[in-house]
Amino acid sequence: MRDAVIVEAVRTPVGRGKPDGALHAGHPADLLARTLAVLVERAGIDPALVDDVIGGVVTQAGEQGANITRTAVLAAGFPEHVPAMTVDRQCGSSQQALHIAAQGVQSGAYDVAIACGVESMSRVPMGSAVPPGVDPYGTMLAERYPGGLVRQGISAELIAARWDLPREELDAYAYESHQRAAGAWKNGEFDREVAWTGWRDESVRPGTSPEALAGLPPAYRDERVAERFPEIGWRITAGNASPVNDGAAAVLVVAADVARRLGLRPRARFHGFAVTGDDPLLMLTAIIPATGKVLARSGLDLDDIDLFEVNEAFAPVVLAWQRETGADLARVNVRGGAIAIGHPLGASGARLMTTLLHALEDRGGRFGLQTMCEAGGLANATVIERL
């Protein structure tokens, strides 16, 4: 197989997913189109050479329907012969897009591909693809799981209970995420990766405190759920969970030999991939087996990994993962995570990869591992090697 390498990676600043958010006014197709245009401009590559554009979007409805990735490719001014498709692996959609792009390059199906993602949660609310009263599961799933599945927030509560993670620890983790993200912005660590100068991630709260986080009420308290799961301690709040956001990100993936021929600088190569499933009731724990699987496939140990990006959908997701893997939290989400930066669903996989690449370069690390929990009990994991 050929090496698949990353030549360029960019992201928008992450906006608040509210009508007053900085990115709300822009159509999501335009948001992604602007990001794609910046990507190829920075890379110095003719977009006519792109064999395929794979985009991740979670809520593929309304303004994010009708294969929005193809719409964005045309809106960005790419030649009409450049194809595009939109994939859905829930929160890991654009990480799955990265896998498809890189594996296509490795196999010889592509020479040049773009993996990207977008989500405008302020314009296309989460869950709006399934109208009220519509059952997306059917009867056979209900027969396998008689009690029924639950919302992700309840899954996060179940994880906190199972791993005995106290509220104070969850809030302390959230506070650290904001401090790291605020420090990264202050020190200019995000400047190279963000596509638009003068903009910042809107959800980062430099002035938050452990006391402020401790004062927030539980976000998912439900007496009917409490009857079913009496072990739940109602520890998940708006402060130790990721917010609602808008954003886009894109990564240029090229065959190593093609990059040399075109005079492009390879910055990292894809070293390993994994995708797996786990208990759909806990839903967010598949990152634990996915991490072990990608390390085994890569021939690496945990200690070989210099930096980790683990999506902070909820604080207990990362903390349970850390307890099971033994990873050093000092190397995890070193520039803050989704609790602070934000989680624009379909864009998050490409956003994490963009941040991981730049952090590895700035810190002189070699290997980086990224993993994302996904609805339905799924997870992607990816290892890259800085070149």
Secondary structure, DSSP 8 states (H G I E B T S, - for coil): ---EEEEEEEE---EESSTTSTTTTS-HHHHHHHHHHHHHHHHT--GGG--EEEEE-S--SGGG-S-HHHHHHHHTT--TT--EEEE--GGGHHHHHHHHHHHHHHHTS-SEEEEEEEEETTTS-TTTTS-TT--SSHHHHHHHSTT----HHHHHHHHHHHTT--HHHHHHHHHHHHHHHHHHHHTTTTTTTBSSTT---TT--TT--HHHHHTS-BSS--HHHHHH-TT-----BSSSB---EEEEEEEEEEEHHHHHHHT----EEEEEEEEEE--TTT-S-THHHHHHHHHHHHT--GGG-SEEEE--SBHHHHHHHHHHH---GGGBSTT--HHHH---GGGHHHHHHHHHHHHHHHHT--EEEEEEEETTTEEEEEEEEE-
